[in-house]
Amino acid sequence: MSCEVEALGRYHVWEGPRIKIRASANRALIERHYGVAGHAAVELCKWTKDAIEGGKSCYKVKFYNAPAGGSHRCVEMSPVGLVCSNRCVYCWRPTEEFDAFMLDEQFYMEPEEVVKAVLEERRRLLSGYWGHPVGRRRVKEALEPTHWAISLSGEPTMYPKLPQLIKLIKSLPSTRSVFLVTNGQHPEMLRRLVEEDALPTQLYLSTNAPNKELYYKINVPVYHREDAWERWLESLDILAATPTRAVLRITLIRSLNYDDKYIPEFAQIVKRGNPHFVEVKSYMHLGHSTFRLKKEDMLSHEEVKQWAAKLLAELEKMGARFRYMDDDEPSRIAVLQNMDRYVDRWIVPPGN
């Protein structure tokens, strides 16, 4: 048993009422090899599996050295795997099965219960690798995760006990970093994370539209329809002042937001959000997104790099000091670093 599960053994498992997730929704995730525990979910992504088998780790290791030790030491999870306030057209999850509701905290699993269940489900997913010639050693390491990516599916800021969850994860003996990805529809939760000293190591804001019209077309908000753009801008402003590492992640879709005419608007958003990093990534034609978008909507790695370079040039015109930091061809992603709001790219120095 991993030290994380042992550390959680002292917690009482709450036996109160639960969110009721549709059986079809649970099946949709399980069929895609997710681990599902109540309303939480966990997955072994491609990079985790590759790293277990002795292959490469994902771009987050290359860019930031997170997870420290390699992608096999990452827990990719969500406290609300099938609850989301958007139906983004590029999402490869089964969003047609998602729910969009907010319940009182008494109806949610406790953070201790979420973490314990996620680690047990992840342990189950790892069990098939014990016989792999390289995997055995790496599975042992994987059971002591150094990194938690709260981003898998659903919108994690809809979980009312997210501050307590992040604090708990950070307290686990092996944790070195925690990433949180949000769609920006719940700025009140971002304020809570700041006020309750529960910020993740690195906070991501999905930044896929340069204006209100495209925001509704790409992100398809279903919970706060009337003021979704304004709520996202509020989250952007919180990100600009948050005392933790901040990232804007731009997903480029050829038929929607890739045109050069949008670059000045994106640059204005980046300047306003003043993030430490900007990740520019191609849409990937996978999963359920293939029902909404075409394969041609994916960009080549060279196109991503060229677009990022144009964004950089536009930022320079505005007097914002960014630099082209790195890129990763397998993930079709490039990253810019803010030199005015500088932090060391390495969360954990390589080799540590």
Buried (B, 14 or more C-beta within 10 A) or exposed (E): EBEBBEBBEEBEEBEEEEBEBEEEBBEBBEEBEBBBBBBBBBBBBEBBBBBBBBBBBBBBBBBBBBBBBBBBBBBBBBBBBBBBBBBBBBBBBBBEBBBBEEEEEEBBBBBBBBBBBBBBBBBEBBEEBEEBEEBEEBBEBBBBBBBBBBBBBBBBBBBBBBBBBBBBBBEBEBBBBBBBBBBBBBBEBBBBBBEEEBBBBBBBBBBBBBBEEBBBBBBBBBBBEEEBBEBBBBBBBBBBEBEBBBBBBBBBBBEBBBEEEBBBBBBBBBBBBBBBBBBBBBBBBEEBBEEBBEEEBBBEBEBBBBBBBBBBEBBEEEEBEBEBBBBBEEBBBBBBBBEEBEBEBBBBEEEE
